[in-house]
């Protein structure tokens, strides 16, 4: 399972047993057991390139029966709410459409195309443009994960959880703080927020709270999935 950041995994880890650090040359990785599955959880930064590198590095140490792109996403469909789970039916990455398998779950969730881009979609206007292509959600890593999964002939899934709404503008410009290594420069985000503290600081706190809640919902969902 590949995400951008370790903060996307606590909900999954809450259901896991036998969690261990492993020697994979990426930013963060763990092995764990979830039900009948042995997992490698990998986080290597935002964007397709970082995610693809995580897949390649993990597969050097782990023979995978499936690869799952997971973590947070932005809503494009107006009916999606915070902490709604989106199961990708396909990944739209540039000019390519990459199919995705769907896990079986009795828990409530949405299905749709996930649009994978190279930056954070910050405005409602951009989300409307992306929605016009038919996508339901937007994120940054699934295209890279899907590409490596197909190149290696490994079944691919995408399971995401919503942390910002289709009609929302994001005041904090996370794209200015995104470093080439796929990590967000915390001090850059804070300096930017202090230029408009009455709007940007509460938004950061709200987003943090959404991420904590959404990670838990995502973990509950994945723990009940049959891949």
Secondary structure, DSSP 8 states (H G I E B T S, - for coil): -EESSGGGSHHHHHH-EEEEE---SSSEEEEEEETTEEEEEEE--SSHHHHHHHHHHHHTT---SEEEEEEEEEE-STT--TT-EEEEEEEEETTEEEE-B--B-SS--EEEEEEE-SS---SHHHHHHHHTTTEEEEESSHHHHHHHHHHHT-EEEEEEEEEE-TT----S-GGGGB-TTS-B-HHHHHHHHHTTHHHHHHHHHHHHHHHHHHHHHHHHHHHH-B-
